[in-house]
């Protein structure tokens, strides 16, 4: 069992390294996807969102060359940041995935794109209640607890801000 898992990890790292090299040698990238992925469910959600966007019949036939951040692999985080910085120089636009939590890296990617006078599209997921329930049921309990604390803090801050009167 562990040998099989180890082989899968090695195989996925090889594929990810191959994908990184492919992204690096492209002469241009139409769309860069800026996202925050710290937990497995965020990787999965990002992958599903990207798949929905680029397999949409209205977009699919355009043959857009896009960077999928769920596909590359880098041994070191700083290498990943440098590689993504190089890709941002070659993109035509960035899709900024609006999420509950954002990171400095994702915000820097947005700023880098805008500083080059290139467009940024903010992608805001639109879930109906049933879809959201199905999605959340797949999350680990620890992640749900963390999200509840973040949302409680957000709601508390919102109440405090509303109670402050500006004269």
C-alpha positions as CSV (number, residue, x, y, z in Angstrom):
1,X,0.0,0.0,0.0
2,X,2.7,2.5,1.0
3,X,4.8,1.5,-2.1
4,X,1.9,2.2,-4.3
5,X,1.3,5.6,-2.7
6,X,5.0,6.4,-3.0
7,X,4.9,5.6,-6.7
8,X,1.8,7.7,-7.2
9,X,3.5,10.7,-5.5
10,X,6.6,10.2,-7.6
11,X,4.5,10.0,-10.8
12,X,2.5,13.1,-9.9
13,X,5.7,15.1,-9.2
14,X,7.1,14.0,-12.5
15,X,4.0,15.1,-14.3
16,X,3.9,18.4,-12.3
17,X,7.6,19.1,-13.2
18,X,6.9,18.4,-16.8
19,X,3.9,20.8,-16.7
20,X,6.1,23.5,-15.0
21,X,8.7,23.1,-17.8
22,X,5.9,23.4,-20.4
23,X,4.6,26.6,-18.9
24,X,8.1,28.0,-18.7
25,X,8.9,27.5,-22.4
26,X,5.6,28.9,-23.7
27,X,6.2,32.1,-25.6
28,X,2.9,33.6,-24.4
29,X,0.0,32.8,-22.0
30,X,-3.4,34.1,-22.7
31,X,-4.8,33.7,-19.2
32,X,-3.1,33.4,-15.8
33,X,-5.2,32.1,-12.9
34,X,-4.5,33.8,-9.6
35,X,-5.8,31.8,-6.6
36,X,-5.1,30.9,-3.0
37,X,-4.6,27.2,-2.4
38,X,-3.5,26.0,1.0
39,X,-5.8,23.0,1.6
40,X,-6.7,20.0,-0.5
41,X,-10.3,21.1,-0.9
42,X,-9.0,24.5,-2.3
43,X,-6.9,22.7,-4.9
44,X,-9.9,20.6,-5.9
45,X,-12.2,23.6,-6.0
46,X,-9.7,25.5,-8.1
47,X,-9.3,22.6,-10.5
48,X,-13.1,22.2,-10.9
49,X,-13.6,25.9,-11.5
50,X,-10.9,26.1,-14.1
51,X,-12.3,23.0,-15.8
52,X,-15.8,24.6,-15.9
53,X,-14.5,27.8,-17.3
54,X,-12.3,26.4,-20.1
55,X,-14.6,23.6,-21.2
56,X,-17.5,25.9,-21.6
57,X,-18.6,25.7,-25.2
58,X,-18.4,29.5,-25.6
59,X,-14.7,29.5,-24.5
60,X,-13.4,26.1,-25.5
61,X,-13.3,26.7,-29.2
62,X,-11.2,29.8,-28.7
63,X,-8.2,27.5,-27.8
64,X,-7.1,29.8,-25.0
65,X,-3.7,29.0,-23.6
66,X,-4.0,29.3,-19.9
67,X,-2.0,28.6,-16.8
68,X,-3.6,26.1,-14.4
69,X,-2.0,26.5,-11.0
70,X,-3.1,23.0,-9.9
71,X,-0.9,21.3,-12.5
72,X,2.8,22.4,-12.0
73,X,5.1,21.1,-9.3
74,X,8.1,22.9,-7.7
75,X,10.3,21.5,-5.0
76,X,10.7,24.9,-3.3
77,X,8.1,27.7,-2.8
78,X,10.5,30.4,-3.8
79,X,11.0,28.7,-7.1
80,X,7.3,28.6,-7.6
81,X,7.0,32.3,-6.9
82,X,9.8,33.1,-9.4
83,X,8.3,30.9,-12.1
84,X,4.9,32.5,-11.6
85,X,6.5,35.9,-11.8
86,X,8.0,35.0,-15.2
87,X,4.6,33.8,-16.4
88,X,2.9,37.0,-15.4
89,X,5.3,38.9,-17.7
90,X,3.9,36.9,-20.6
91,X,0.1,36.8,-19.9
92,X,-2.5,38.8,-21.7
93,X,-4.8,38.9,-18.7
94,X,-5.3,37.4,-15.2
95,X,-8.3,35.8,-13.7
96,X,-8.4,36.6,-10.0
97,X,-10.4,34.0,-8.1
98,X,-12.2,35.8,-5.3
99,X,-12.2,33.5,-2.3
100,X,-13.0,33.7,1.4
101,X,-9.3,34.0,2.3
102,X,-6.8,35.7,0.1
103,X,-3.0,35.6,0.2
104,X,-0.3,38.2,-0.4
105,X,0.9,36.1,-3.3
106,X,-2.4,36.2,-5.1
107,X,-2.8,39.9,-4.5
108,X,0.7,40.4,-5.8
109,X,-0.2,38.6,-9.0
110,X,-3.2,40.9,-9.4
111,X,-1.0,44.0,-8.8
112,X,1.7,42.7,-11.2
113,X,-0.9,42.3,-14.0
114,X,-2.4,45.7,-13.4
115,X,1.1,47.3,-13.2
116,X,1.7,46.0,-16.7
117,X,-1.5,47.7,-17.8
118,X,-3.1,44.3,-18.5
119,X,-6.7,43.5,-17.6
120,X,-7.8,41.5,-14.5
121,X,-11.1,39.6,-14.3
122,X,-12.4,39.0,-10.9
123,X,-14.1,35.6,-10.8
124,X,-16.7,35.3,-8.0
125,X,-18.2,31.8,-7.6
126,X,-22.0,31.7,-7.7
127,X,-23.3,28.8,-5.7
128,X,-27.0,28.0,-5.0
129,X,-27.7,26.7,-1.6
130,X,-28.0,23.0,-2.7
131,X,-24.6,23.1,-4.6
132,X,-22.9,24.7,-1.6
133,X,-24.3,22.1,0.8
134,X,-23.0,19.3,-1.4
135,X,-19.6,21.0,-1.7
136,X,-19.2,21.6,2.0
137,X,-20.2,18.0,2.9
138,X,-16.9,16.9,1.2
139,X,-14.7,19.2,3.4
140,X,-12.9,17.9,6.4
141,X,-14.4,19.0,9.8
142,X,-11.3,21.0,10.7
143,X,-11.6,23.1,7.6
144,X,-15.3,23.7,8.3
145,X,-14.5,24.8,11.9
146,X,-11.8,27.2,10.5
147,X,-14.2,28.7,8.0
148,X,-16.9,29.2,10.7
149,X,-14.4,31.1,12.9
150,X,-13.4,33.3,9.9
151,X,-17.1,34.0,9.0
152,X,-18.0,34.7,12.7
153,X,-15.0,37.2,12.9
154,X,-16.2,38.8,9.6
155,X,-19.7,39.1,10.8
156,X,-18.6,40.6,14.2
157,X,-16.3,43.1,12.4
158,X,-19.2,44.0,10.1
159,X,-21.5,44.7,13.1
160,X,-18.9,46.8,14.8
161,X,-18.3,48.8,11.6
162,X,-22.0,49.4,11.1
163,X,-22.3,50.6,14.7
164,X,-19.6,53.3,14.3
165,X,-21.1,56.5,13.2
166,X,-19.1,58.8,11.0
167,X,-19.7,62.5,11.7
